Amino acid sequence: LRLQEMSEAKVATADSGNDDLQHRNNNKNCGGGVGGTRSSGAGAGAGAEAGKNACKNTCTAAFVNFLAEHPFLIGLSIRIGLMVLLPILMDDGVLLQGVKYTDIDYDVFTDAAEHVANGRSPFMRHTYRYTPFIAVVLSYSYSWRDSSSSSTIATATTHNNNDGIVQVLYHYFNWWRRPKYFGKLLFCVADALCGLI
């Protein structure tokens, strides 16, 4: 008896649901008057909004997955970005006057590297108490600068019309070779590798 009552209740519920569905379809097909037009417009707007939200969620998930799968590249990119931006804003006095981003020890490294590039001992730089290996590695920035500047002069002498173009290209494509950035770039790479290990 109970099973029969339950089956009858299910049939009644299904019939009422079918009636409601048929009534909605009739309203959509017939326009449903002003209210039907409004409800169909609202439905289209809700569908578009749901599509936008789904796209946002998909893009967010893809971005999060990219960050999770490439931590080394993300960390290195952030370090290099800050390495270039903060000295411009702080060391050059664009953002804050009198507050330097670059530590004084970096000046000690670069001065010692200049001594090595000129054939002298890095310990001729006062307060340099580090391994000579760092000064030797950083001295390559001075070697590149000297060789590049001499080749730039030779090119400018040979092609006077291209003098400005060569200097602009050298300035933009060799920024990382300058002593101001070369050591910082090496330190950023070493720091990111330590994080990876």
KOLNUTOR-958481 format. One line per field, with one value per residue: residue number from 1; residue in three letters; x, y, z of N, C-alpha, C in turn. Coordinates in nm, 3 decimals, always signed. Example, Ala and Ser with C-alpha at 12.3 -4.5 7.8 and 13.67 -1.06 7.14 Angstrom:
seq 1;2
type ALA;SER
n_px +1.319;+1.285
n_py -0.569;-0.225
n_pz +0.780;+0.708
ca_px +1.230;+1.367
ca_py -0.450;-0.106
ca_pz +0.780;+0.714
c_px +1.320;+1.290
c_py -0.330;+0.003
c_pz +0.780;+0.787
This chain:
seq 1;2;3;4;5;6;7;8;9;10;11;12;13;14;15;16;17;18;19;20;21;22;23;24;25;26;27;28;29;30;31;32;33;34;35;36;37;38;39;40;41;42;43;44;45;46;47;48;49;50;51;52;53;54;55;56;57;58;59;60;61;62;63;64;65;66;67;68;69;70;71;72;73;74;75;76;77;78;79;80;81;82;83;84;85;86;87;88;89;90;91;92;93;94;95;96;97;98;99;100;101;102;103;104;105;106;107;108;109;110;111;112;113;114;115;116;117;118;119;120;121;122;123;124;125;126;127;128;129;130;131;132;133;134;135;136;137;138;139;140;141;142;143;144;145;146;147;148;149;150;151;152;153;154;155;156;157;158;159;160;161;162;163;164;165;166;167;168;169;170;171;172;173;174;175;176;177;178;179;180;181;182;183;184;185;186;187;188;189;190;191;192;193;194;195;196;197
type LEU;ARG;LEU;GLN;GLU;MET;SER;GLU;ALA;LYS;VAL;ALA;THR;ALA;ASP;SER;GLY;ASN;ASP;ASP;LEU;GLN;HIS;ARG;ASN;ASN;ASN;LYS;ASN;CYS;GLY;GLY;GLY;VAL;GLY;GLY;THR;ARG;SER;SER;GLY;ALA;GLY;ALA;GLY;ALA;GLY;ALA;GLU;ALA;GLY;LYS;ASN;ALA;CYS;LYS;ASN;THR;CYS;THR;ALA;ALA;PHE;VAL;ASN;PHE;LEU;ALA;GLU;HIS;PRO;PHE;LEU;ILE;GLY;LEU;SER;ILE;ARG;ILE;GLY;LEU;MET;VAL;LEU;LEU;PRO;ILE;LEU;MET;ASP;ASP;GLY;VAL;LEU;LEU;GLN;GLY;VAL;LYS;TYR;THR;ASP;ILE;ASP;TYR;ASP;VAL;PHE;THR;ASP;ALA;ALA;GLU;HIS;VAL;ALA;ASN;GLY;ARG;SER;PRO;PHE;MET;ARG;HIS;THR;TYR;ARG;TYR;THR;PRO;PHE;ILE;ALA;VAL;VAL;LEU;SER;TYR;SER;TYR;SER;TRP;ARG;ASP;SER;SER;SER;SER;SER;THR;ILE;ALA;THR;ALA;THR;THR;HIS;ASN;ASN;ASN;ASP;GLY;ILE;VAL;GLN;VAL;LEU;TYR;HIS;TYR;PHE;ASN;TRP;TRP;ARG;ARG;PRO;LYS;TYR;PHE;GLY;LYS;LEU;LEU;PHE;CYS;VAL;ALA;ASP;ALA;LEU;CYS;GLY;LEU;ILE
n_px +0.083;+0.190;+0.394;+0.241;+0.117;+0.341;+0.433;+0.218;+0.234;+0.479;+0.414;+0.223;+0.378;+0.559;+0.378;+0.291;+0.531;+0.580;+0.367;+0.434;+0.671;+0.576;+0.412;+0.602;+0.745;+0.547;+0.511;+0.759;+0.760;+0.536;+0.598;+0.493;+0.379;+0.455;+0.585;+0.691;+0.873;+1.051;+1.144;+1.271;+1.474;+1.613;+1.698;+1.877;+2.065;+2.155;+2.271;+2.482;+2.627;+2.697;+2.862;+3.074;+3.171;+3.251;+3.457;+3.635;+3.695;+3.820;+4.046;+4.173;+4.229;+4.404;+4.616;+4.698;+4.779;+4.995;+5.171;+5.220;+5.347;+5.581;+5.778;+6.047;+6.104;+5.917;+6.001;+6.262;+6.203;+6.067;+6.272;+6.459;+6.309;+6.268;+6.535;+6.604;+6.417;+6.402;+6.666;+6.657;+6.444;+6.520;+6.807;+6.881;+6.735;+6.474;+6.233;+6.272;+6.470;+6.801;+6.778;+6.906;+6.882;+7.069;+7.313;+7.606;+7.805;+7.789;+7.905;+8.161;+8.223;+8.212;+8.410;+8.637;+8.628;+8.687;+8.951;+9.063;+9.010;+9.186;+9.425;+9.514;+9.525;+9.228;+9.213;+9.316;+9.115;+8.973;+8.836;+8.756;+8.693;+8.639;+8.605;+8.842;+8.737;+8.478;+8.531;+8.681;+8.492;+8.302;+8.458;+8.440;+8.239;+8.357;+8.552;+8.393;+8.265;+8.475;+8.569;+8.337;+8.284;+8.507;+8.467;+8.232;+8.318;+8.487;+8.303;+8.141;+8.322;+8.368;+8.112;+7.956;+7.694;+7.544;+7.595;+7.437;+7.235;+7.375;+7.472;+7.234;+7.126;+7.328;+7.304;+7.049;+7.044;+7.261;+7.240;+7.255;+7.519;+7.654;+7.845;+7.678;+7.456;+7.536;+7.660;+7.447;+7.260;+7.384;+7.383;+7.109;+7.036;+7.187;+7.064;+6.802;+6.857;+6.950;+6.711;+6.569;+6.711
n_py -0.120;+0.122;+0.149;+0.182;+0.429;+0.593;+0.574;+0.688;+0.947;+1.028;+1.023;+1.223;+1.444;+1.448;+1.500;+1.758;+1.895;+1.862;+2.008;+2.267;+2.303;+2.288;+2.512;+2.718;+2.684;+2.746;+3.016;+3.115;+3.051;+3.185;+3.438;+3.540;+3.779;+4.099;+4.035;+3.786;+3.854;+4.007;+3.812;+3.634;+3.799;+3.851;+3.595;+3.553;+3.749;+3.653;+3.416;+3.511;+3.643;+3.426;+3.292;+3.475;+3.465;+3.198;+3.204;+3.379;+3.225;+3.008;+3.132;+3.226;+2.985;+2.872;+3.055;+3.025;+2.758;+2.785;+2.941;+2.757;+2.552;+2.663;+2.773;+2.855;+3.016;+3.221;+3.327;+3.410;+3.601;+3.796;+3.876;+3.983;+4.187;+4.358;+4.412;+4.574;+4.783;+4.898;+5.015;+5.225;+5.378;+5.437;+5.451;+5.634;+5.846;+5.899;+5.825;+5.834;+6.059;+6.036;+5.781;+5.471;+5.182;+4.991;+4.809;+4.906;+4.718;+4.612;+4.809;+4.779;+4.526;+4.580;+4.774;+4.627;+4.443;+4.612;+4.671;+4.417;+4.391;+4.577;+4.457;+4.445;+4.360;+4.244;+4.305;+4.550;+4.724;+4.898;+4.749;+4.519;+4.195;+3.948;+3.644;+3.619;+3.517;+3.614;+3.880;+3.838;+3.719;+3.926;+4.113;+4.074;+4.234;+4.483;+4.428;+4.361;+4.605;+4.778;+4.656;+4.663;+4.935;+5.024;+4.888;+5.008;+5.269;+5.223;+5.129;+5.353;+5.529;+5.415;+5.401;+5.673;+5.761;+5.580;+5.615;+5.713;+5.517;+5.282;+5.340;+5.366;+5.106;+4.961;+5.064;+4.971;+4.691;+4.590;+4.646;+4.482;+4.414;+4.616;+4.735;+4.824;+4.658;+4.396;+4.232;+4.222;+4.085;+3.833;+3.761;+3.748;+3.530;+3.327;+3.329;+3.249;+2.993;+2.871;+2.870;+2.693;+2.456
n_pz +0.000;+0.081;-0.110;-0.337;-0.281;-0.274;-0.540;-0.673;-0.576;-0.688;-0.959;-0.967;-0.895;-1.109;-1.317;-1.248;-1.269;-1.544;-1.644;-1.557;-1.703;-1.965;-1.965;-1.936;-2.174;-2.358;-2.298;-2.380;-2.653;-2.748;-2.685;-2.458;-2.381;-2.239;-2.005;-2.072;-2.270;-2.124;-1.943;-2.117;-2.217;-1.981;-1.927;-2.140;-2.079;-1.832;-1.917;-2.076;-1.880;-1.719;-1.899;-1.920;-1.656;-1.647;-1.836;-1.707;-1.482;-1.605;-1.724;-1.493;-1.364;-1.552;-1.538;-1.272;-1.281;-1.459;-1.303;-1.099;-1.237;-1.339;-1.145;-1.122;-1.349;-1.307;-1.059;-1.129;-1.326;-1.174;-1.002;-1.186;-1.299;-1.076;-1.029;-1.242;-1.232;-0.967;-0.910;-1.096;-1.002;-0.738;-0.693;-0.891;-0.808;-0.891;-0.767;-0.481;-0.305;-0.195;-0.087;-0.135;-0.337;-0.415;-0.247;-0.057;-0.070;-0.325;-0.480;-0.388;-0.491;-0.772;-0.800;-0.728;-0.936;-1.148;-1.091;-1.136;-1.410;-1.508;-1.465;-1.203;-0.850;-0.689;-0.422;-0.387;-0.370;-0.112;+0.176;+0.042;+0.095;-0.003;-0.202;-0.468;-0.699;-0.753;-0.821;-1.052;-1.224;-1.243;-1.368;-1.638;-1.737;-1.763;-1.954;-2.176;-2.207;-2.281;-2.520;-2.674;-2.689;-2.834;-3.075;-3.147;-3.196;-3.413;-3.600;-3.624;-3.735;-3.981;-4.094;-4.108;-4.129;-3.991;-3.727;-3.506;-3.498;-3.440;-3.184;-3.040;-3.065;-2.939;-2.682;-2.598;-2.636;-2.502;-2.233;-2.011;-1.992;-1.872;-1.593;-1.390;-1.395;-1.455;-1.253;-1.071;-1.221;-1.243;-0.972;-0.926;-1.089;-0.965;-0.713;-0.778;-0.875;-0.642;-0.499;-0.660;-0.628
ca_px +0.000;+0.280;+0.460;+0.145;+0.101;+0.462;+0.438;+0.118;+0.287;+0.580;+0.346;+0.160;+0.485;+0.609;+0.277;+0.291;+0.654;+0.560;+0.276;+0.510;+0.765;+0.499;+0.367;+0.717;+0.773;+0.444;+0.541;+0.874;+0.724;+0.437;+0.645;+0.451;+0.348;+0.567;+0.660;+0.767;+0.988;+1.148;+1.207;+1.366;+1.590;+1.689;+1.764;+1.992;+2.167;+2.213;+2.357;+2.604;+2.704;+2.754;+2.972;+3.187;+3.227;+3.322;+3.582;+3.724;+3.742;+3.914;+4.170;+4.237;+4.285;+4.521;+4.724;+4.747;+4.854;+5.122;+5.257;+5.259;+5.433;+5.705;+5.819;+6.181;+6.095;+5.843;+6.089;+6.371;+6.147;+6.040;+6.401;+6.520;+6.227;+6.302;+6.674;+6.611;+6.326;+6.431;+6.778;+6.616;+6.356;+6.578;+6.948;+6.887;+6.660;+6.345;+6.124;+6.313;+6.602;+6.885;+6.757;+6.960;+6.843;+7.189;+7.394;+7.742;+7.890;+7.793;+8.007;+8.290;+8.243;+8.240;+8.541;+8.737;+8.626;+8.758;+9.093;+9.101;+9.008;+9.305;+9.544;+9.557;+9.462;+9.099;+9.227;+9.354;+8.995;+8.960;+8.726;+8.721;+8.738;+8.567;+8.685;+8.878;+8.659;+8.367;+8.587;+8.721;+8.370;+8.242;+8.545;+8.403;+8.155;+8.447;+8.614;+8.292;+8.238;+8.586;+8.572;+8.218;+8.296;+8.604;+8.405;+8.134;+8.391;+8.534;+8.187;+8.098;+8.419;+8.350;+7.978;+7.916;+7.549;+7.481;+7.651;+7.330;+7.164;+7.462;+7.477;+7.104;+7.116;+7.420;+7.249;+6.932;+7.065;+7.372;+7.224;+7.290;+7.664;+7.712;+7.876;+7.567;+7.356;+7.589;+7.673;+7.314;+7.198;+7.444;+7.336;+6.968;+7.033;+7.236;+6.962;+6.692;+6.904;+6.948;+6.571;+6.529;+6.777
ca_py +0.000;+0.239;+0.161;+0.236;+0.570;+0.664;+0.581;+0.785;+1.081;+1.058;+1.052;+1.355;+1.544;+1.455;+1.567;+1.902;+1.948;+1.869;+2.120;+2.392;+2.312;+2.320;+2.651;+2.804;+2.676;+2.823;+3.158;+3.150;+3.044;+3.287;+3.571;+3.556;+3.918;+4.181;+3.961;+3.681;+3.916;+4.044;+3.693;+3.580;+3.887;+3.828;+3.466;+3.570;+3.824;+3.563;+3.322;+3.582;+3.666;+3.298;+3.265;+3.560;+3.412;+3.074;+3.242;+3.433;+3.114;+2.929;+3.208;+3.226;+2.851;+2.854;+3.138;+2.960;+2.639;+2.829;+2.978;+2.637;+2.467;+2.732;+2.863;+2.910;+3.127;+3.332;+3.388;+3.480;+3.720;+3.897;+3.928;+4.067;+4.308;+4.446;+4.451;+4.685;+4.893;+4.966;+5.110;+5.345;+5.459;+5.479;+5.492;+5.753;+5.953;+5.930;+5.809;+5.882;+6.123;+6.000;+5.642;+5.386;+5.042;+4.910;+4.808;+4.954;+4.604;+4.593;+4.901;+4.718;+4.421;+4.635;+4.840;+4.521;+4.389;+4.706;+4.649;+4.294;+4.418;+4.657;+4.379;+4.463;+4.270;+4.297;+4.349;+4.691;+4.798;+4.899;+4.670;+4.398;+4.079;+3.834;+3.560;+3.685;+3.460;+3.704;+3.996;+3.795;+3.701;+4.057;+4.194;+4.059;+4.346;+4.592;+4.385;+4.376;+4.747;+4.837;+4.604;+4.709;+5.079;+5.041;+4.845;+5.110;+5.381;+5.181;+5.124;+5.490;+5.592;+5.357;+5.434;+5.792;+5.777;+5.486;+5.638;+5.720;+5.389;+5.186;+5.374;+5.334;+4.961;+4.917;+5.105;+4.893;+4.547;+4.552;+4.705;+4.386;+4.402;+4.726;+4.697;+4.856;+4.550;+4.263;+4.156;+4.199;+3.979;+3.706;+3.731;+3.708;+3.394;+3.237;+3.321;+3.167;+2.855;+2.821;+2.839;+2.572;+2.340
ca_pz +0.000;+0.086;-0.239;-0.432;-0.250;-0.316;-0.686;-0.716;-0.544;-0.788;-1.085;-0.954;-0.898;-1.247;-1.399;-1.220;-1.327;-1.688;-1.672;-1.542;-1.814;-2.085;-1.952;-1.966;-2.318;-2.429;-2.280;-2.463;-2.793;-2.781;-2.644;-2.320;-2.352;-2.195;-1.905;-2.138;-2.337;-2.020;-1.887;-2.214;-2.218;-1.859;-1.942;-2.228;-2.003;-1.733;-1.989;-2.113;-1.757;-1.679;-1.990;-1.880;-1.532;-1.679;-1.902;-1.605;-1.400;-1.686;-1.735;-1.361;-1.340;-1.640;-1.485;-1.150;-1.323;-1.515;-1.191;-1.025;-1.319;-1.377;-1.035;-1.144;-1.445;-1.245;-0.960;-1.197;-1.391;-1.072;-0.956;-1.290;-1.309;-0.965;-1.045;-1.339;-1.198;-0.840;-0.918;-1.170;-0.918;-0.610;-0.704;-0.974;-0.744;-0.956;-0.671;-0.350;-0.302;-0.082;-0.045;-0.240;-0.338;-0.428;-0.126;-0.077;-0.103;-0.470;-0.529;-0.356;-0.592;-0.904;-0.796;-0.732;-1.072;-1.234;-1.066;-1.206;-1.554;-1.540;-1.435;-1.064;-0.753;-0.638;-0.283;-0.384;-0.330;+0.033;+0.235;-0.034;+0.173;-0.058;-0.289;-0.594;-0.810;-0.785;-0.892;-1.187;-1.305;-1.268;-1.453;-1.779;-1.779;-1.805;-2.080;-2.281;-2.228;-2.355;-2.657;-2.746;-2.719;-2.942;-3.200;-3.183;-3.254;-3.545;-3.689;-3.649;-3.825;-4.115;-4.143;-4.033;-4.132;-3.898;-3.593;-3.406;-3.491;-3.370;-3.042;-2.979;-3.055;-2.833;-2.551;-2.559;-2.638;-2.416;-2.101;-1.906;-1.984;-1.797;-1.454;-1.301;-1.396;-1.483;-1.129;-1.014;-1.300;-1.200;-0.837;-0.937;-1.144;-0.861;-0.608;-0.828;-0.880;-0.504;-0.468;-0.735;-0.566
c_px +0.087;+0.350;+0.368;+0.125;+0.223;+0.470;+0.336;+0.166;+0.392;+0.518;+0.283;+0.264;+0.539;+0.510;+0.278;+0.417;+0.642;+0.469;+0.350;+0.606;+0.693;+0.452;+0.482;+0.750;+0.672;+0.470;+0.656;+0.835;+0.629;+0.482;+0.604;+0.416;+0.473;+0.652;+0.744;+0.889;+1.094;+1.220;+1.305;+1.490;+1.676;+1.763;+1.887;+2.103;+2.234;+2.307;+2.489;+2.693;+2.769;+2.872;+3.096;+3.253;+3.305;+3.455;+3.683;+3.783;+3.844;+4.048;+4.246;+4.302;+4.408;+4.640;+4.784;+4.827;+4.990;+5.219;+5.307;+5.358;+5.567;+5.752;+5.955;+6.176;+6.023;+5.932;+6.202;+6.322;+6.120;+6.171;+6.462;+6.440;+6.258;+6.445;+6.688;+6.533;+6.369;+6.555;+6.743;+6.535;+6.427;+6.723;+6.961;+6.804;+6.529;+6.232;+6.157;+6.454;+6.676;+6.867;+6.802;+6.909;+6.966;+7.276;+7.537;+7.836;+7.896;+7.894;+8.147;+8.321;+8.284;+8.374;+8.654;+8.744;+8.698;+8.909;+9.142;+9.106;+9.130;+9.434;+9.596;+9.485;+9.329;+9.111;+9.286;+9.233;+8.979;+8.830;+8.682;+8.781;+8.669;+8.660;+8.721;+8.796;+8.545;+8.418;+8.627;+8.598;+8.309;+8.329;+8.513;+8.314;+8.241;+8.517;+8.517;+8.268;+8.349;+8.588;+8.454;+8.228;+8.397;+8.547;+8.299;+8.201;+8.438;+8.419;+8.141;+8.193;+8.400;+8.217;+7.926;+7.765;+7.480;+7.527;+7.542;+7.258;+7.245;+7.464;+7.345;+7.089;+7.208;+7.363;+7.137;+6.959;+7.179;+7.361;+7.272;+7.441;+7.729;+7.739;+7.761;+7.468;+7.416;+7.600;+7.538;+7.242;+7.254;+7.394;+7.189;+6.956;+7.078;+7.132;+6.844;+6.732;+6.910;+6.807;+6.522;+6.587;+6.712
c_py +0.126;+0.259;+0.222;+0.385;+0.651;+0.678;+0.681;+0.928;+1.122;+1.095;+1.190;+1.465;+1.561;+1.526;+1.717;+1.968;+1.962;+1.984;+2.254;+2.412;+2.350;+2.464;+2.748;+2.803;+2.754;+2.972;+3.202;+3.154;+3.155;+3.426;+3.601;+3.698;+3.992;+4.107;+3.853;+3.738;+3.954;+3.921;+3.632;+3.667;+3.868;+3.696;+3.476;+3.646;+3.737;+3.463;+3.386;+3.607;+3.537;+3.261;+3.347;+3.506;+3.284;+3.103;+3.296;+3.321;+3.030;+3.000;+3.211;+3.093;+2.826;+2.933;+3.075;+2.835;+2.676;+2.868;+2.855;+2.552;+2.531;+2.825;+2.927;+3.030;+3.247;+3.404;+3.466;+3.607;+3.831;+3.960;+4.024;+4.197;+4.408;+4.498;+4.570;+4.806;+4.970;+5.056;+5.237;+5.437;+5.515;+5.527;+5.621;+5.868;+5.989;+5.925;+5.871;+5.941;+6.079;+5.860;+5.552;+5.243;+4.952;+4.924;+4.852;+4.840;+4.579;+4.689;+4.847;+4.608;+4.479;+4.709;+4.737;+4.458;+4.482;+4.695;+4.525;+4.317;+4.498;+4.587;+4.395;+4.363;+4.329;+4.351;+4.488;+4.779;+4.784;+4.829;+4.552;+4.278;+3.952;+3.751;+3.635;+3.635;+3.553;+3.826;+3.960;+3.781;+3.836;+4.145;+4.180;+4.173;+4.463;+4.556;+4.402;+4.523;+4.810;+4.789;+4.653;+4.855;+5.102;+4.997;+4.945;+5.229;+5.347;+5.179;+5.265;+5.562;+5.544;+5.400;+5.553;+5.807;+5.690;+5.506;+5.636;+5.588;+5.286;+5.214;+5.340;+5.183;+4.906;+4.947;+5.011;+4.744;+4.500;+4.612;+4.612;+4.369;+4.512;+4.685;+4.725;+4.740;+4.410;+4.177;+4.126;+4.088;+3.842;+3.665;+3.687;+3.564;+3.294;+3.220;+3.235;+3.020;+2.793;+2.786;+2.715;+2.447;+2.307
c_pz +0.000;-0.047;-0.342;-0.409;-0.296;-0.466;-0.738;-0.688;-0.645;-0.921;-1.080;-0.960;-1.039;-1.337;-1.376;-1.276;-1.477;-1.726;-1.662;-1.660;-1.943;-2.083;-1.985;-2.114;-2.399;-2.417;-2.368;-2.610;-2.834;-2.745;-2.503;-2.284;-2.313;-2.095;-1.968;-2.207;-2.236;-1.967;-1.985;-2.223;-2.095;-1.866;-2.030;-2.156;-1.899;-1.798;-2.029;-1.991;-1.708;-1.768;-1.956;-1.754;-1.558;-1.746;-1.802;-1.520;-1.474;-1.698;-1.603;-1.332;-1.426;-1.587;-1.360;-1.184;-1.381;-1.404;-1.116;-1.104;-1.352;-1.265;-1.058;-1.237;-1.384;-1.144;-1.023;-1.265;-1.291;-1.023;-1.059;-1.307;-1.199;-0.976;-1.140;-1.290;-1.074;-0.845;-0.994;-1.080;-0.796;-0.624;-0.785;-0.920;-0.809;-0.855;-0.536;-0.358;-0.177;-0.029;-0.159;-0.225;-0.338;-0.303;-0.159;-0.113;-0.254;-0.533;-0.501;-0.457;-0.727;-0.909;-0.802;-0.871;-1.169;-1.214;-1.141;-1.356;-1.598;-1.500;-1.294;-0.974;-0.707;-0.496;-0.273;-0.352;-0.179;+0.073;+0.147;+0.037;+0.124;-0.146;-0.418;-0.713;-0.851;-0.864;-1.033;-1.276;-1.340;-1.358;-1.601;-1.827;-1.826;-1.936;-2.195;-2.312;-2.312;-2.500;-2.738;-2.781;-2.831;-3.076;-3.245;-3.249;-3.396;-3.646;-3.724;-3.744;-3.968;-4.176;-4.062;-4.026;-4.029;-3.754;-3.487;-3.389;-3.414;-3.221;-2.972;-2.962;-2.946;-2.695;-2.507;-2.550;-2.549;-2.277;-1.991;-1.892;-1.904;-1.653;-1.357;-1.289;-1.403;-1.357;-1.066;-1.088;-1.260;-1.062;-0.839;-0.989;-1.038;-0.750;-0.653;-0.837;-0.740;-0.459;-0.537;-0.673;-0.432
